[in-house]
Amino acid sequence: MYITDLRAISPQATFDAGGLQDHPTSHSGNKYNAQEPDYAGLIAPILLRRMGKSIRMGIGAGLPLIQNQRNIDAIIIGSSEGGLEDCIKFLNQIVLYKEGTLTPTNFVQSTPNALAGSLALMSRNTCYNITHVHKGNAFENALIDAMLLFEEGKADTILAGNVEEISDYNFNIETLAGQFKVEDSTSENLLESGTPGTVCGEGASMFILKDKADDYLARIVDVAQISYPTEEEILGLIMDTLKKNNLRPEDIDTLILGKSGDSHTDVWYTAVNRKLFQEQSIFTFKDLVGEYPTSIAFATYLAACLISGRNIGWKLILPPKPIKHILIYNHYKGVQHGLILMSI
């Protein structure tokens, strides 16, 4: 399937840049907050005032793409937690008001499928609408769902994407569990920190996918996923995915890895790099946008920018030859692993 248009709201200034700026934003601490655009002219003020952050980001990235298309046959979103902050606010209201008169806004926006529903309502789209909430594999499942719709002939054009926000409640829980770093770090030294934990990120990346297209930015060739694998199973999944598409490891020009600076889980990427891809150019993205369950969606955005020749920032070193095939490998907490194979 083909990516014909894309938008992203992230901790980088990606919304208006059409890629990454020449000098990506530097972050410090263990929270990389999204740089939200001015929503004026896109979202009515009366609606914007009541929107939670995840809904704002998702609509901000997705609605312009829908408006540029005549027909959208499906809206497919991958989101691990959706508007969790609104969910916590609603639960607190239940206690505070003793199950009395509650604000409906927080309840409506608290579910992960609120974004897909909001996009459908605002664009008056009554077609296939679904949200995948499979934690670290939510975006991969959204892409697989889109592929199946294309194969079954049930869609020609699909909006697919992700959204995640930093929830204070979840951030505190994950920090206590050792998910995020407690020492000072910056985006420049994150990947070389050599300490446990990573940094928390957020964002929304949206794509217009078509079954057939003559003019497109990049092509998504295949998607694969696995949970609780061994190292041998990961290497086997990569080789099987390449073989299925008549490729060998040496045919991959560029590898995009989800390295996060966590000394406990980055060993997966080291093994794949050492055993299968020693000569490829390697790109990372979590030092730009942080870690979150569906961060592989931003890696897909980055890969599409690379393939289409868009600006990708000064921190990344361009390969010595034109890019034909990119393999994205990411995992979430070392448990859920995903692969996305992309090409020109």
PyMOL commands that set and color helices and strands:
alter all, ss='L'
color gray80, all
select helices_A, chain A and resi 45-48+53-67+84-96+104-108+114-123+135-151+168-176+231-244+249-251+267-275+286-289+296-308
alter helices_A, ss='H'
color red, helices_A
select strands_A, chain A and resi 2-9+74-78+128-132+157-164+203-210+218-227+254-257+281-284+325-332+336-343
alter strands_A, ss='S'
color yellow, strands_A
deselect
rebuild
show_as cartoon
